[in-house]
Amino acid sequence: MWEQIAANKRKSVFLVIGMALLLGVLGYFLGEYFIGPGDGIFGVALATVIWLVMTLVAYFQGDSIYLGIAKAKKIEKGDLPVLFNVVEEMTLASGLAKMPDVYIIDDPAPNAFATGRTPETAAVAVTSGLLKTLNRDELQGVIAHELAHVRNRDIQLMLFAGVLAGAIVLLSEIGLRSMWFGGGRRSRRNDSEGSGGAQAIIMVIAIALMILAPIFAQLIYFAISRKREYLADASAASFTRYPEGLASALEKISKAPAKLASANKATAPMYIINPLARQGKMAANGSSTHPPIDERVKILRSMSGSGFADYDKVYQGMHGGKGVIPDSALSGAGATVGSRQASSDNRSAMAAGFVDEATGVRNDERGRARRVDDYFYKEKGYQRIECQCGATLKIPPEFKSSKVRCPKCGTHYDVTGK
């Protein structure tokens, strides 16, 4: 698989190098303006220190920071067995040596992301809304997409690209605040005779960079994200051998009315669909973190098979003959793969009461929602009582009475030991 993504990876690395150079240039002109002529090297040093500190934090704690921002909680197999089973299946299909840790976010908006500095330390996080909204095939498509990011080392690259973008924004903010409150170097020392013109030029360049550098950094960051979403979609289709699963999932996620509460501009590119985008069609412009949803869905549904060559053929037809999949992927294993039929739980004739063969768990929409709700009830300390009439009583931890009555059959239960 490394050969399959080498070309795309090199292009993205060049973009990251470009961001690093932009950071250095910004630091240089800030040093020239705020410290003095010939002192730009000190600005470069400051930029390097900021980048180094942020990189170290991102490398050792970046995944924890992303998961913390998302308010994600790590779960075990017994908590949500169907989700774990799907992650296990896609781990095998993607060829990863270790299954990523699994996290859940208590949010009704359906979405998911993967993070981590290496495949061995990776984690995949999904929202409760995603588990309630998607059927098994659709969930497979989303998990396969996220594990493709893990396998392709996108998670590491995006982590460091985000750090560079953040360093540029931070340095620009320091410069603008210093200029606003201190007036720059010119307020602290007199310019030598004849240097006013040169300093004026440096000032203009410094101000322009402080304003434009963060914008350029974000555009580069978004460009890296968009390029890799196509390859992740193609990889997901190959892993699941069912492109329709991911296509249907993307439609459901994009049309969901709920908005992800914990998302921000820094974390948005990590998600399978930009959680900050407006509902419906997303325009393909330079400020978009992801390709247009309708285009991604159309490519997946137009594939004659589920391989990389099938995906690239459709992509080329939509982009004037220009492909998006590296040549090594088109000539290697997985270039052409046949598609399979939908899983039995997604066929309307068997949807009611379907039991997942791999886990023995009911997997229709009602069963999925109940499992997710039960997990969060348990996390919040609710006591669960299965009544003989079939009703389920959920007793909150703050419940004061020693007994509770089933509203369905009237049976009383002792809850003093809860």
C-alpha positions, -999 to 999 in steps of 0.1 A, spaced: 0 0 0 29 23 6 37 22 -32 0 30 -39 1 63 -21 37 74 -26 30 100 -54 2 116 -35 22 116 -3 52 133 -19 30 161 -32 15 167 3 50 167 19 60 194 -5 30 214 5 40 210 42 75 221 34 60 252 17 41 260 49 74 257 69 91 281 45 62 305 48 66 304 86 103 312 82 97 341 59 71 355 82 95 352 111 123 369 92 103 400 82 89 403 117 125 403 131 135 429 105 107 452 115 104 447 152 140 442 162 160 460 135 178 458 101 199 426 99 180 410 128 156 389 108 175 358 118 161 363 154 126 363 140 134 331 121 147 317 154 115 327 172 94 310 145 115 279 147 110 277 185 73 282 182 71 255 155 93 231 175 73 234 207 40 229 189 54 200 169 66 182 201 32 188 217 15 175 186 37 144 183 34 133 219 -1 146 228 -17 156 195 -41 127 193 -51 132 229 -57 169 223 -80 162 193 -99 135 212 -102 158 242 -116 187 220 -141 163 206 -151 151 241 -145 115 229 -146 86 254 -128 54 248 -150 23 248 -145 -15 250 -160 -43 229 -186 -51 255 -200 -15 253 -209 -15 216 -201 -49 200 -214 -42 165 -191 -11 162 -161 -31 175 -169 -59 151 -170 -35 121 -137 -19 132 -121 -53 135 -133 -63 100 -120 -31 84 -87 -35 103 -82 -68 86 -94 -56 52 -71 -26 53 -41 -47 63 -34 -28 95 -12 -46 120 -31 -33 150 -67 -24 155 -71 13 164 -86 23 197 -123 31 195 -139 62 209 -175 75 209 -187 112 210 -220 119 227 -234 141 199 -265 137 177 -247 149 146 -234 119 126 -197 122 119 -164 104 125 -126 110 124 -93 92 129 -62 105 146 -28 94 159 8 99 150 13 63 137 -10 34 127 1 17 159 -11 46 181 -42 54 160 -77 59 172 -111 62 154 -139 82 169 -176 82 159 -205 101 172 -236 86 188 -256 102 160 -236 82 134 -243 49 151 -280 57 153 -282 69 117 -262 44 97 -269 7 89 -241 -18 90 -229 -14 54 -229 24 58 -210 21 90 -185 -2 73 -180 25 46 -173 52 72 -149 31 93 -131 19 61 -127 55 50 -111 65 84 -89 34 85 -77 43 50 -65 76 65 -47 56 91 -31 32 66 -21 60 42 -5 79 71 -28 108 65 -34 112 102 3 119 108 6 143 79 -26 162 88 -14 165 124 19 182 114 2 203 88 -22 215 114 7 223 137 24 244 110 -8 263 102 -13 269 139 23 282 143 18 306 114 -14 319 129 2 323 163 32 342 150 10 365 130 -11 372 160 20 380 181 32 404 154 -2 422 149 -7 426 186 28 439 191 23 464 163 -11 475 176 0 480 212 37 489 208 38 506 174 66 483 162 104 489 163 99 525 149 84 536 182 114 524 202 144 536 182 150 563 155 157 551 121 191 559 108 192 586 81 184 572 47 169 540 60 133 552 62 124 540 27 138 505 33 121 503 66 88 514 51 91 486 25 99 461 53 69 473 73 45 469 44 59 434 37 56 424 74 20 437 77 11 419 44 26 387 56 9 389 90 -24 392 73 -20 369 43 3 341 58 -25 326 79 -48 326 49 -22 309 27 -15 284 55 -52 275 58 -55 271 20 -25 247 19 -39 228 49 -73 225 32 -57 214 -1 -39 186 16 -71 175 32 -92 175 0 -66 156 -20 -66 128 6 -103 125 9 -105 111 -26 -79 85 -20 -96 75 13 -129 71 -5 -113 49 -31 -96 29 -5 -128 24 15 -146 11 -16 -118 -14 -21 -118 -25 15 -156 -30 17 -161 -40 -19 -194 -21 -16 -191 16 -28 -228 22 -22 -223 18 16 -200 48 18 -220 68 -8 -252 63 12 -234 72 45 -220 104 30 -255 114 19 -271 108 53 -243 126 72 -244 156 49 -282 159 52 -284 155 90 -299 187 106 -278 185 137 -244 203 139 -214 189 157 -211 209 189 -173 204 195 -161 211 160 -139 241 151 -117 253 122 -87 234 135 -104 200 138 -129 202 109 -105 187 83 -101 156 104 -138 146 100 -152 125 72 -175 154 63 -167 190 72 -189 196 103 -189 233 98 -202 232 62 -237 242 54 -262 215 49 -264 200 14 -241 206 -15 -206 219 -6 -189 242 -31 -155 231 -44 -135 262 -36 -101 269 -20 -116 273 15 -133 240 16 -117 213 38 -133 185 18 -144 178 -18 -180 184 -27 -203 158 -11 -224 153 -43 -192 147 -63 -179 121 -39 -212 103 -39 -215 104 -77 -181 89 -82 -188 61 -57 -221 53 -74 -207 54 -109 -180 28 -102 -183 -3 -123 -163 -22 -96 -148 -13 -63 -111 -10 -72 -88 20 -75 -89 18 -113 -127 19 -112 -127 49 -90 -100 68 -110 -119 61 -143 -150 79 -130 -129 107 -115 -111 113 -148 -144 115 -166 -156 142 -142 -123 162 -143 -113 163 -179 -91 132 -179 -70 141 -149 -68 113 -123 -64 114 -86 -51 79 -78 -13 73 -79 -1 52 -108 13 26 -85 -21 20 -71 -36 16 -105 -11 -11 -114 -10 -29 -81 -32 -53 -61 -66 -38 -56 -66 -19 -89 -96 -38 -101 -120 -54 -75 -155 -67 -80 -183 -54 -59 -205 -74 -35 -242 -72 -27 -257 -54 3 -256 -71 37 -287 -89 47 -296 -64 74 -299 -37 48 -324 -55 26 -359 -41 33 -375 -75 35 -353 -85 65 -348 -52 81 -372 -57 110 -356 -76 139 -324 -85 120 -297 -100 142 -260 -94 132 -245 -128 125 -210 -118 137 -222 -104 171 -256 -118 177 -269 -83 183 -301 -68 169 -290 -44 141 -321 -26 128 -325 11 134 -344 8 166 -319 -17 180 -289 5 171 -304 36 188 -313 15 219 -277 2 223 -262 36 220 -287 51 245 -281 22 269 -243 28 268 -247 65 278 -273 57 304 -248 33 320 -220 59 318 -241 84 336 -249 59 364 -284 49 356 -297 16 370 -313 -7 345 -342 -29 354 -357 -54 329 -394 -58 339 -412 -91 334 -436 -74 310 -408 -66 286 -404 -29 296 -370 -15 305 -368 9 335 -339 33 336 -334 48 371 -313 80 373 -286 82 400 -304 111 417 -336 91 421 -346 95 458 -373 69 464 -365 33 475 -391 18 451 -401 23 415 -432 13 397 -433 -1 361 -456 23 341 -466 -6 318 -477 -33 341 -476 -17 376 -449 -40 391 -429 -24 419 -391 -29 423 -368 -22 452 -340 3 441 -324 8 475 -293 -11 464 -287 10 433 
